[in-house]
Amino acid sequence: MIHGLRVVAYDVWGDKRGVVPAVTEISTVRPLNELSTAQLTVSAEALGSELLTLPVEFAVETKTDTGWVEEPGHRFLASKRSLNRVSLDAYTLSGISVAVALRWATVWEASPSSEDLKREFKSVTPGSMLGELLAEARGRADGTGLVWAPGLSWDFDAVRDSSGRPWPRNARHSWNRSDDLLKVLGWFASKGAVDWRMNGRVLQVFVSETTMGGDATGSKIRRAFSTSLPVDESWEDIVTVARFVGDEGLLVEKTNLGAVRHLGRIERWSEQGQVTNPATANLFLDGVLSPRKGPAVEYRREWVAGASPAQPYPGQGYDLGSWVPIEKYGEDTKLRVVELQLKQDDAGNVTGAEALGTRIQSIAEKLARRTTDLSSGQVGGENGRPVAPSKVTKPSGRVEGVTVTASQALNEQGVPVGAVEVSWVPIAGNPDCEVEIRVGSDQWRLAGVFKGNSAIIAGPPTGQVSIRVRVAGTEDTAPGEWSGVASVVVESDGVITPRPTGLVLSSRLGVVYGGWDGKVLAPDGSVAGAPPSFHHLEVAVTEVDREPPAGVDVDDAVYSVPGVAVIEGEKIGSRVWLWARLVDLRGGVSAWTACGAVQVAGVKGPDIEANSVTANSINVGSVTGAIGSFVQAYVGQVTGDAANFVKAVVDNITANRAVLNTLWADIIYGRMISADMIIGGVIQADQLRLGGVNISPECLRGMGTVRNPVSYGSTSMDGSSFEVGSSSLDSQKIQTGAVKINGWGNGWIPRLDSKTIVAEKLAIGWQNGESMTMISSIVKDPQSSAGMYFNSGFRAERLDSYSDIVAAGNVYGVKFVESSTRASKYDPEPVRDLTGILDVEPVAYRPQSAIDEWRKQFGEAGPSRPLKPLPERMAGWRAEDLEAAGLGICVTHDLETGRPVGVEYSRLTVALWQVLRQQQGEIDGLKAQLAALGGGA
């Protein structure tokens, strides 16, 4: 349960300032593997508002059933304060995750051996690369002595992630010195290598989809407990065929083979000037067609805290990154939590929402960012032709009409990478031109000298890339004047791992084979050889024609070029779909290639025809014969008179005689089983021998325990009232000396553990152990709800209790001691005035529990009921009366409801002491007056 939210203020990277009660509204958004944000509404004149004086760091804490906790991702740095000068009673404070500090540190230093001033990492773990860069950033200092993010820490290393799990693979990458550390971390997350979060000020990085990708299928977060379950499905952007038009007559057409066919043919054009590379056009069309195969779907869940006692909450059953179930929608049955939202309004009501799967993004907006020249306003995109640059020849001098476009290109190995395409107005004489590039606010650097009026710069960093061009100088002339600056946003700088060609599928003897020719699909759709960076091919199997989900376990890996994938264990006769993807040396993973479907074939007549089969190893779906002798067998079903195995992994055995050393099976039925070891869920047999010993119900009888009774027979122990077989315990009184559960004497009961014990009399001696432990209570009255209730007498040499002890009868003890030392009293302060006790009248009463017991014995009053004396009256105060008089400190309260439940008479002595001190003061004053009068006389 989430009962509420609150804000705690801190000095930036420093000590805690305190809880801020002045915050009236709280809202947080935590996206997966991105910076979380928060927004607060603060009452400017309220108590504690000064704690949020800028600069400030703050945490949003959640109140659960166990207390206030700060969930991961809920630590922020105040980034913006918005104040309405007309109304100064409130302002808005925006916050961003403390992980924003990763933007404030960069790679900074290049590798000594790098000629192009890159920082190069060769085959290191994510923890090694991140840890090295973080440690270097922390160790740098300038002349002022300032240290980067002094309060930020991390709990992973080069060998293990933040949960202690070993890093499963290495990575290779080169960074520009200007790349910030958040970009480095985001690169690993984008490659599916890590998930990350901030836990307070601690950066935690995990192997992808492990700690932050757990299976939370037990949390039915969409089926119930929700105020709204929106599922947005859009059919607006489906495309079946698209064309790309570029410069120099480039025309590429591509069919969207996986698109839905219900709407018929749907055409789309994508036109972009300055693109002359067919590979770039194909990749562009892939980006257009891939998300337009079917309707775009987004799942969300919105909820109100406290709507149901069984309602799940973030951090309580599921969390950011968890895989959660949904009602089947199309082929979707489980999606990942990719965003969490929490909000508390000014009335204290808590609401929340989750986004499941991948949030829908505007494809048109993404394409516009990729094809917009921010300097000249040239815009290209789907169904829109850009304004072509002027073909008028300019005299040598300042370069005009510079246009840049984000696209893709092939590197030296023929692998597609992110690229920037540059073009400008042709210059008379077609001189060489220098092109310089700048990323963000970094220094300009030379990208190269190019002939003509265009250039492709492969592998630029992501972010805002600026380009300028000038005519290159010669021996006789100085360089020309720099052109105006043109900019573009680059979204990808990583190497794109090519997809493999499809597999040739076949099946025999219950095994599926997928032959790979060792080729890959080039960006233009042509077939090319595997790149030098090839490491292995992964193959996955699905039961439906749907791409495997993220995090799927692959069924086989092929390390040779070409090679054959071998898939075992699929059900005979079933139809399965195979998918293949490429993994390169740097850990990059390609998209899946659909390889089609195949039916799993079992053993057929041409495969095996024999009365007796003897083999070292056999992989078959079904074996039927008189005798089967195997050293090792993987079989779906065995039918016959005799089966002899050294090792067998089978689903079903039907045989008159089965002899085997090791057997793995779910259910075994047989008249006789001889084996050294049997592991099975259910074993039913007329005769069972293990290790030469005949195991029968008579042998097992008496071997049960109180906690694990056996069900063989109905053997009684000292009378019919204690039956081991039926686990019944009907005796009204049990007196035990030295109790043994079985004949070997190793079944002693060391203690008696129970949630509830109901008995007229419970006598426990030393024979039963040193203690009696009750997790819940000893209950005589079924109406009792908590505590320990005794309606008669209770005697004990020692009584330890962490809850209330209520007795309708007597509690006898040699000595009752309440700890009252200085150390036992936390945060003492003066007691306020309690003399109001004199205004509260005590009452004479009969205890309700005694009246209830009396009625059980004698019934209600009536003419036929003999008169019996009522329980004696007692005298005391009522808790409600003391509470109403402002004496709540003398009253005990229910911890959940807060209502008064009892009077602490030991505390009333403090009130009476105050009364006596007041009276003594008045007496002393009267004595002083009398003395003064006497002296005057």
VENFEN-V202259 format. One record per residue. N is the residue number from 1. RES is the residue in three letters. NEAR is the number of other C-alpha atoms within 12 Angstrom. Layout:
n: (N,N)
res: (RES,RES)
near: (NEAR,NEAR)
//
This chain:
n: (1,2,3,4,5,6,7,8,9,10,11,12,13,14,15,16,17,18,19,20,21,22,23,24,25,26,27,28,29,30,31,32,33,34,35,36,37,38,39,40,41,42,43,44,45,46,47,48,49,50,51,52,53,54,55,56,57,58,59,60,61,62,63,64,65,66,67,68,69,70,71,72,73,74,75,76,77,78,79,80,81,82,83,84,85,86,87,88,89,90,91,92,93,94,95,96,97,98,99,100,101,102,103,104,105,106,107,108,109,110,111,112,113,114,115,116,117,118,119,120,121,122,123,124,125,126,127,128,129,130,131,132,133,134,135,136,137,138,139,140,141,142,143,144,145,146,147,148,149,150,151,152,153,154,155,156,157,158,159,160,161,162,163,164,165,166,167,168,169,170,171,172,173,174,175,176,177,178,179,180,181,182,183,184,185,186,187,188,189,190,191,192,193,194,195,196,197,198,199,200,201,202,203,204,205,206,207,208,209,210,211,212,213,214,215,216,217,218,219,220,221,222,223,224,225,226,227,228,229,230,231,232,233,234,235,236,237,238,239,240,241,242,243,244,245,246,247,248,249,250,251,252,253,254,255,256,257,258,259,260,261,262,263,264,265,266,267,268,269,270,271,272,273,274,275,276,277,278,279,280,281,282,283,284,285,286,287,288,289,290,291,292,293,294,295,296,297,298,299,300,301,302,303,304,305,306,307,308,309,310,311,312,313,314,315,316,317,318,319,320,321,322,323,324,325,326,327,328,329,330,331,332,333,334,335,336,337,338,339,340,341,342,343,344,345,346,347,348,349,350,351,352,353,354,355,356,357,358,359,360,361,362,363,364,365,366,367,368,369,370,371,372,373,374,375,376,377,378,379,380,381,382,383,384,385,386,387,388,389,390,391,392,393,394,395,396,397,398,399,400,401,402,403,404,405,406,407,408,409,410,411,412,413,414,415,416,417,418,419,420,421,422,423,424,425,426,427,428,429,430,431,432,433,434,435,436,437,438,439,440,441,442,443,444,445,446,447,448,449,450,451,452,453,454,455,456,457,458,459,460,461,462,463,464,465,466,467,468,469,470,471,472,473,474,475,476,477,478,479,480,481,482,483,484,485,486,487,488,489,490,491,492,493,494,495,496,497,498,499,500,501,502,503,504,505,506,507,508,509,510,511,512,513,514,515,516,517,518,519,520,521,522,523,524,525,526,527,528,529,530,531,532,533,534,535,536,537,538,539,540,541,542,543,544,545,546,547,548,549,550,551,552,553,554,555,556,557,558,559,560,561,562,563,564,565,566,567,568,569,570,571,572,573,574,575,576,577,578,579,580,581,582,583,584,585,586,587,588,589,590,591,592,593,594,595,596,597,598,599,600,601,602,603,604,605,606,607,608,609,610,611,612,613,614,615,616,617,618,619,620,621,622,623,624,625,626,627,628,629,630,631,632,633,634,635,636,637,638,639,640,641,642,643,644,645,646,647,648,649,650,651,652,653,654,655,656,657,658,659,660,661,662,663,664,665,666,667,668,669,670,671,672,673,674,675,676,677,678,679,680,681,682,683,684,685,686,687,688,689,690,691,692,693,694,695,696,697,698,699,700,701,702,703,704,705,706,707,708,709,710,711,712,713,714,715,716,717,718,719,720,721,722,723,724,725,726,727,728,729,730,731,732,733,734,735,736,737,738,739,740,741,742,743,744,745,746,747,748,749,750,751,752,753,754,755,756,757,758,759,760,761,762,763,764,765,766,767,768,769,770,771,772,773,774,775,776,777,778,779,780,781,782,783,784,785,786,787,788,789,790,791,792,793,794,795,796,797,798,799,800,801,802,803,804,805,806,807,808,809,810,811,812,813,814,815,816,817,818,819,820,821,822,823,824,825,826,827,828,829,830,831,832,833,834,835,836,837,838,839,840,841,842,843,844,845,846,847,848,849,850,851,852,853,854,855,856,857,858,859,860,861,862,863,864,865,866,867,868,869,870,871,872,873,874,875,876,877,878,879,880,881,882,883,884,885,886,887,888,889,890,891,892,893,894,895,896,897,898,899,900,901,902,903,904,905,906,907,908,909,910,911,912,913,914,915,916,917,918,919,920,921,922,923,924,925,926,927,928,929,930,931,932,933,934,935,936,937)
res: (MET,ILE,HIS,GLY,LEU,ARG,VAL,VAL,ALA,TYR,ASP,VAL,TRP,GLY,ASP,LYS,ARG,GLY,VAL,VAL,PRO,ALA,VAL,THR,GLU,ILE,SER,THR,VAL,ARG,PRO,LEU,ASN,GLU,LEU,SER,THR,ALA,GLN,LEU,THR,VAL,SER,ALA,GLU,ALA,LEU,GLY,SER,GLU,LEU,LEU,THR,LEU,PRO,VAL,GLU,PHE,ALA,VAL,GLU,THR,LYS,THR,ASP,THR,GLY,TRP,VAL,GLU,GLU,PRO,GLY,HIS,ARG,PHE,LEU,ALA,SER,LYS,ARG,SER,LEU,ASN,ARG,VAL,SER,LEU,ASP,ALA,TYR,THR,LEU,SER,GLY,ILE,SER,VAL,ALA,VAL,ALA,LEU,ARG,TRP,ALA,THR,VAL,TRP,GLU,ALA,SER,PRO,SER,SER,GLU,ASP,LEU,LYS,ARG,GLU,PHE,LYS,SER,VAL,THR,PRO,GLY,SER,MET,LEU,GLY,GLU,LEU,LEU,ALA,GLU,ALA,ARG,GLY,ARG,ALA,ASP,GLY,THR,GLY,LEU,VAL,TRP,ALA,PRO,GLY,LEU,SER,TRP,ASP,PHE,ASP,ALA,VAL,ARG,ASP,SER,SER,GLY,ARG,PRO,TRP,PRO,ARG,ASN,ALA,ARG,HIS,SER,TRP,ASN,ARG,SER,ASP,ASP,LEU,LEU,LYS,VAL,LEU,GLY,TRP,PHE,ALA,SER,LYS,GLY,ALA,VAL,ASP,TRP,ARG,MET,ASN,GLY,ARG,VAL,LEU,GLN,VAL,PHE,VAL,SER,GLU,THR,THR,MET,GLY,GLY,ASP,ALA,THR,GLY,SER,LYS,ILE,ARG,ARG,ALA,PHE,SER,THR,SER,LEU,PRO,VAL,ASP,GLU,SER,TRP,GLU,ASP,ILE,VAL,THR,VAL,ALA,ARG,PHE,VAL,GLY,ASP,GLU,GLY,LEU,LEU,VAL,GLU,LYS,THR,ASN,LEU,GLY,ALA,VAL,ARG,HIS,LEU,GLY,ARG,ILE,GLU,ARG,TRP,SER,GLU,GLN,GLY,GLN,VAL,THR,ASN,PRO,ALA,THR,ALA,ASN,LEU,PHE,LEU,ASP,GLY,VAL,LEU,SER,PRO,ARG,LYS,GLY,PRO,ALA,VAL,GLU,TYR,ARG,ARG,GLU,TRP,VAL,ALA,GLY,ALA,SER,PRO,ALA,GLN,PRO,TYR,PRO,GLY,GLN,GLY,TYR,ASP,LEU,GLY,SER,TRP,VAL,PRO,ILE,GLU,LYS,TYR,GLY,GLU,ASP,THR,LYS,LEU,ARG,VAL,VAL,GLU,LEU,GLN,LEU,LYS,GLN,ASP,ASP,ALA,GLY,ASN,VAL,THR,GLY,ALA,GLU,ALA,LEU,GLY,THR,ARG,ILE,GLN,SER,ILE,ALA,GLU,LYS,LEU,ALA,ARG,ARG,THR,THR,ASP,LEU,SER,SER,GLY,GLN,VAL,GLY,GLY,GLU,ASN,GLY,ARG,PRO,VAL,ALA,PRO,SER,LYS,VAL,THR,LYS,PRO,SER,GLY,ARG,VAL,GLU,GLY,VAL,THR,VAL,THR,ALA,SER,GLN,ALA,LEU,ASN,GLU,GLN,GLY,VAL,PRO,VAL,GLY,ALA,VAL,GLU,VAL,SER,TRP,VAL,PRO,ILE,ALA,GLY,ASN,PRO,ASP,CYS,GLU,VAL,GLU,ILE,ARG,VAL,GLY,SER,ASP,GLN,TRP,ARG,LEU,ALA,GLY,VAL,PHE,LYS,GLY,ASN,SER,ALA,ILE,ILE,ALA,GLY,PRO,PRO,THR,GLY,GLN,VAL,SER,ILE,ARG,VAL,ARG,VAL,ALA,GLY,THR,GLU,ASP,THR,ALA,PRO,GLY,GLU,TRP,SER,GLY,VAL,ALA,SER,VAL,VAL,VAL,GLU,SER,ASP,GLY,VAL,ILE,THR,PRO,ARG,PRO,THR,GLY,LEU,VAL,LEU,SER,SER,ARG,LEU,GLY,VAL,VAL,TYR,GLY,GLY,TRP,ASP,GLY,LYS,VAL,LEU,ALA,PRO,ASP,GLY,SER,VAL,ALA,GLY,ALA,PRO,PRO,SER,PHE,HIS,HIS,LEU,GLU,VAL,ALA,VAL,THR,GLU,VAL,ASP,ARG,GLU,PRO,PRO,ALA,GLY,VAL,ASP,VAL,ASP,ASP,ALA,VAL,TYR,SER,VAL,PRO,GLY,VAL,ALA,VAL,ILE,GLU,GLY,GLU,LYS,ILE,GLY,SER,ARG,VAL,TRP,LEU,TRP,ALA,ARG,LEU,VAL,ASP,LEU,ARG,GLY,GLY,VAL,SER,ALA,TRP,THR,ALA,CYS,GLY,ALA,VAL,GLN,VAL,ALA,GLY,VAL,LYS,GLY,PRO,ASP,ILE,GLU,ALA,ASN,SER,VAL,THR,ALA,ASN,SER,ILE,ASN,VAL,GLY,SER,VAL,THR,GLY,ALA,ILE,GLY,SER,PHE,VAL,GLN,ALA,TYR,VAL,GLY,GLN,VAL,THR,GLY,ASP,ALA,ALA,ASN,PHE,VAL,LYS,ALA,VAL,VAL,ASP,ASN,ILE,THR,ALA,ASN,ARG,ALA,VAL,LEU,ASN,THR,LEU,TRP,ALA,ASP,ILE,ILE,TYR,GLY,ARG,MET,ILE,SER,ALA,ASP,MET,ILE,ILE,GLY,GLY,VAL,ILE,GLN,ALA,ASP,GLN,LEU,ARG,LEU,GLY,GLY,VAL,ASN,ILE,SER,PRO,GLU,CYS,LEU,ARG,GLY,MET,GLY,THR,VAL,ARG,ASN,PRO,VAL,SER,TYR,GLY,SER,THR,SER,MET,ASP,GLY,SER,SER,PHE,GLU,VAL,GLY,SER,SER,SER,LEU,ASP,SER,GLN,LYS,ILE,GLN,THR,GLY,ALA,VAL,LYS,ILE,ASN,GLY,TRP,GLY,ASN,GLY,TRP,ILE,PRO,ARG,LEU,ASP,SER,LYS,THR,ILE,VAL,ALA,GLU,LYS,LEU,ALA,ILE,GLY,TRP,GLN,ASN,GLY,GLU,SER,MET,THR,MET,ILE,SER,SER,ILE,VAL,LYS,ASP,PRO,GLN,SER,SER,ALA,GLY,MET,TYR,PHE,ASN,SER,GLY,PHE,ARG,ALA,GLU,ARG,LEU,ASP,SER,TYR,SER,ASP,ILE,VAL,ALA,ALA,GLY,ASN,VAL,TYR,GLY,VAL,LYS,PHE,VAL,GLU,SER,SER,THR,ARG,ALA,SER,LYS,TYR,ASP,PRO,GLU,PRO,VAL,ARG,ASP,LEU,THR,GLY,ILE,LEU,ASP,VAL,GLU,PRO,VAL,ALA,TYR,ARG,PRO,GLN,SER,ALA,ILE,ASP,GLU,TRP,ARG,LYS,GLN,PHE,GLY,GLU,ALA,GLY,PRO,SER,ARG,PRO,LEU,LYS,PRO,LEU,PRO,GLU,ARG,MET,ALA,GLY,TRP,ARG,ALA,GLU,ASP,LEU,GLU,ALA,ALA,GLY,LEU,GLY,ILE,CYS,VAL,THR,HIS,ASP,LEU,GLU,THR,GLY,ARG,PRO,VAL,GLY,VAL,GLU,TYR,SER,ARG,LEU,THR,VAL,ALA,LEU,TRP,GLN,VAL,LEU,ARG,GLN,GLN,GLN,GLY,GLU,ILE,ASP,GLY,LEU,LYS,ALA,GLN,LEU,ALA,ALA,LEU,GLY,GLY,GLY,ALA)
near: (27,37,27,33,41,41,45,36,36,31,23,28,27,18,14,19,23,23,24,33,28,30,38,34,34,42,39,41,33,39,36,38,40,31,34,38,36,38,37,43,33,35,27,29,19,20,17,22,31,23,29,43,23,21,23,34,38,47,47,45,33,34,24,23,17,11,15,21,27,25,33,37,45,43,42,46,40,31,26,23,23,20,18,12,9,8,12,15,18,24,29,29,37,32,40,34,41,41,41,32,34,33,24,22,31,32,37,23,25,22,19,12,12,16,10,17,19,22,28,25,28,19,19,26,33,45,40,27,34,41,31,26,36,36,25,20,30,28,17,22,15,11,7,8,11,13,21,27,30,23,22,29,28,33,27,31,30,27,25,24,34,33,23,20,22,23,28,22,29,27,32,27,28,32,34,33,27,31,34,33,34,32,35,41,38,31,35,34,25,24,30,27,34,41,37,47,42,38,28,31,35,27,39,35,42,40,36,36,30,29,27,32,31,26,25,30,25,20,28,26,42,36,24,23,26,27,22,20,23,19,26,19,19,18,19,19,27,32,37,32,30,34,33,41,35,30,24,14,16,23,27,32,28,32,26,29,20,24,27,23,18,14,17,12,17,24,25,27,29,40,36,46,40,40,42,29,32,33,34,40,39,39,36,41,40,34,29,39,35,29,29,34,29,25,25,26,29,26,36,35,37,31,33,31,32,23,22,16,15,18,26,33,42,34,26,23,22,30,39,44,40,38,35,38,28,30,20,15,17,16,17,24,21,28,39,39,43,36,35,40,36,42,36,33,23,21,14,21,23,31,35,37,37,41,37,39,32,22,24,23,14,17,23,25,17,22,32,32,28,39,40,34,39,27,24,23,23,30,33,36,36,32,21,23,21,28,22,27,28,18,16,14,19,20,17,25,27,26,38,33,36,40,46,48,51,52,46,43,40,33,25,14,20,27,37,36,34,35,39,49,44,44,40,43,32,29,29,19,16,22,27,27,40,34,42,34,36,30,30,22,14,21,16,20,23,21,28,24,25,25,23,26,36,36,35,37,35,33,34,40,38,34,27,29,41,42,45,39,45,38,38,30,19,13,7,7,12,13,24,25,19,25,28,24,29,38,35,42,36,37,30,30,35,35,37,35,39,42,40,44,34,32,38,26,32,29,33,30,34,35,33,41,34,40,30,36,25,34,30,37,33,29,34,30,25,17,20,22,24,33,32,22,25,33,25,34,48,40,43,40,41,28,22,22,20,23,27,28,24,24,23,19,15,25,27,27,27,32,22,20,24,23,25,28,37,32,35,30,28,35,27,29,23,23,24,33,34,42,44,44,41,42,35,30,25,32,32,34,32,32,29,34,31,31,31,28,28,33,25,32,31,31,27,20,14,10,19,24,14,16,16,20,27,22,21,17,20,31,36,37,37,34,42,30,24,24,26,38,31,30,24,27,34,35,39,34,29,35,25,25,22,26,37,34,34,26,30,35,32,33,28,27,36,26,27,20,24,35,30,29,25,25,33,29,25,18,20,27,24,22,18,22,32,26,25,19,20,27,18,18,12,14,20,18,19,16,19,26,20,18,14,13,14,19,19,17,21,16,18,22,26,32,27,30,26,28,17,15,26,26,21,21,21,24,28,21,23,15,15,17,20,23,28,32,28,25,25,20,19,16,18,14,16,21,17,18,15,18,26,23,28,23,17,12,14,16,22,23,27,22,21,25,21,18,15,23,23,21,18,18,20,22,20,23,20,18,20,24,19,14,20,28,22,21,19,21,29,32,29,26,26,14,11,19,16,23,24,30,30,31,28,20,17,24,18,17,12,15,22,17,15,13,17,22,23,27,26,26,22,16,22,17,14,11,12,13,11,10,9,9,10,9,9,10,11,9,8,10,7,9,15,15,21,30,25,25,33,21,17,23,17,18,15,13,18,20,24,19,24,24,23,20,23,23,18,13,16,18,18,18,16,10,8,9,12,12,13,15,14,21,19,17,15,15,14,21,28,30,31,24,26,34,27,19,23,21,33,30,27,34,28,26,20,16,13,9,9,14,16,24,24,27,25,25,22,16,22,27,18,24,30,22,20,23,21,19,18,18,15,15,14,14,14,15,14,14,14,14,14,14,13,12,11,10,9,8,7)
//
